[in-house]
Amino acid sequence: MSKILIIGAGRSSSSLIDYLLSNAKMYNWHITIADANKSVVESKISDHKDIASAVEFDANNNDLREKLIIGADLVISMLPAFMHGDIARDCVRLGKHVVTASYVSQDMKDLDAEAKQKKLLLLNECGLDPGIDHASAMKVIHEIQNKGGKITSFKSFCGGLVAPESNDNPWGYKFSWNPRNVILAGQGTAQFIENNKLKFIPYNRIYKQTETIEIKGYGKFDAYANRDSISYKEPYGLSDVSTILRGTLRMPGYCKAWNVFVKLGLTDDTYKIKNSDTLTYSDLLDSFLPEGEGSVKEKLIRFMGSDIDSDVISKLEYLELFSNRPIRLKEGSPAELLQNLLEEKWLLKPGDKDMIVMQHQFEYDLNGVHKKLNSSLVVIGDDEVHTAMAKTVGLPMAISVKNFLTGKFKLYGVQIPTVKEIYEPMLTELESLGIVFSEAES
């Protein structure tokens, strides 16, 4: 029997848990799910108590964490990325495999040699983005290269959004994954290569320097550059590509409105505002604006200048930022106070559906002809629990766990799904589950 430990049962875990439970009897697995809210886990495994168990988990309880890991063969961490390091160190020390959907961290890199020596798998970036993006891009890249083609440009965009039928707010956005990550998105400096030139976009420009991406049947989207695209040249086998860019998608107008928060400083998470529950959101907005005549709205319009218009104002009004709506948190960073408001305003309501959109754009030369190919994916969620986000984050991990435990691939140390042994069976099964890319060449 293989014992699988899942740590964390939040928004993105439902499809992962469902898949592993549905396969547990066939492959003789026992699944332990640890979460701070044990009752949530118990509701998810209510019909599977013979093959699964729920445990209340405190991330700060080192003894409990070690005890749980000792009892497992493979650990799936669904915790926030900054918590993976402690779990991974315990796993490697105790001889256990680890799977996450998060970017490969320095903590993981530091464990690579020891994991290889112990024949332990540290599989990362195996969710949606990163994850399905790697797998689907590598499939096309290898196909083009196997035909003798040379890729000259690669761009990849992905967004977790709200489905058209549930899009009932002016932002075109609702939370289907960790809200904190949305609030802090884009911080740092985006790095990419365009026409053989190194390019940087600092945080204060990231939501202004956007481009438009079109997905057939779903219209146009705003796209902004994401993190460090350059580091993917080597793992993608694109060392001599002239353009490489990875980006995030949002509904049209979102980026211009979000830029207000960036310019004001409302996404800052580095300090706390004390006694914030004595303020209204209008007070909060005013506290970040220069003194001057007029209302908070008028002062904001002067401060933003050409970076604001009536569409942006309507989005801010929807959030009640010019109202006397009280702040509920007694203390919090500007980012936390903003998040507390948005979690209510951007909530997936019962019956709401989310949407995942992804597009890879390839340019390549083949037999003297310059070609373009777009590979696009759209996934619509079932409801507010079985979301497209949960499917596309959880299923790649679940499938890869199954394939590893059943011997379909044997790879050790730090891995991401850019190798054929991992991505090929993953993509094949994802297609059978309705996660299918469409390709258009010109």
Stockholm file with secondary structure:
# STOCKHOLM 1.0

chainA/1-442         MSKILIIGAGRSSSSLIDYLLSNAKMYNWHITIADANKSVVESKISDHKDIASAVEFDANNNDLREKLIIGADLVISMLPAFMHGDIARDCVRLGKHVVTASYVSQDMKDLDAEAKQKKLLLLNECGLDPGIDHASAMKVIHEIQNKGGKITSFKSFCGGLVAPESNDNPWGYKFSWNPRNVILAGQGTAQFIENNKLKFIPYNRIYKQTETIEIKGYGKFDAYANRDSISYKEPYGLSDVSTILRGTLRMPGYCKAWNVFVKLGLTDDTYKIKNSDTLTYSDLLDSFLPEGEGSVKEKLIRFMGSDIDSDVISKLEYLELFSNRPIRLKEGSPAELLQNLLEEKWLLKPGDKDMIVMQHQFEYDLNGVHKKLNSSLVVIGDDEVHTAMAKTVGLPMAISVKNFLTGKFKLYGVQIPTVKEIYEPMLTELESLGIVFSEAES
#=GR chainA/1-442 SS CEEEEEECCSTTCHHHHHHHHHHHHHHTEEEEEEESCHHHHHHHSTTCTTTEEEEECCTTCHHHHHHHHHTCSEEEECSCGGGHHHHHHHHHHHTCEEEESSCCCHHHHHHHHHHHHTTCEEECSCBBTTBHHHHHHHHHHHHHHHTTCEEEEEEEEEEEEECGGGCCSTTCCCCSSCHHHHHTTTCSEEEEEETTEEEEEEGGGTTTSCEEEEETTTEEEEEEECSBSGGGTTTTTCTTCSEEEEEEEECTTHHHHHHHHHHHTTTCCSSCEETGGGSBHHHHHHHTSCCCSSCHHHHHHHHHGGGCCHHHHHHHHHTTTTSCCBCCCSEECHHHHHHHHHHHHTCCCTTCCEEEEEEEEEEEEETTEEEEEEEEEEEECSSSSSCHHHHHHHHHHHHHHHHHHTTSCCCCEEECTTSHHHHHHHHHHHHHTTCCCEEEEC
#=GC SS_cons         CEEEEEECCSTTCHHHHHHHHHHHHHHTEEEEEEESCHHHHHHHSTTCTTTEEEEECCTTCHHHHHHHHHTCSEEEECSCGGGHHHHHHHHHHHTCEEEESSCCCHHHHHHHHHHHHTTCEEECSCBBTTBHHHHHHHHHHHHHHHTTCEEEEEEEEEEEEECGGGCCSTTCCCCSSCHHHHHTTTCSEEEEEETTEEEEEEGGGTTTSCEEEEETTTEEEEEEECSBSGGGTTTTTCTTCSEEEEEEEECTTHHHHHHHHHHHTTTCCSSCEETGGGSBHHHHHHHTSCCCSSCHHHHHHHHHGGGCCHHHHHHHHHTTTTSCCBCCCSEECHHHHHHHHHHHHTCCCTTCCEEEEEEEEEEEEETTEEEEEEEEEEEECSSSSSCHHHHHHHHHHHHHHHHHHTTSCCCCEEECTTSHHHHHHHHHHHHHTTCCCEEEEC
//
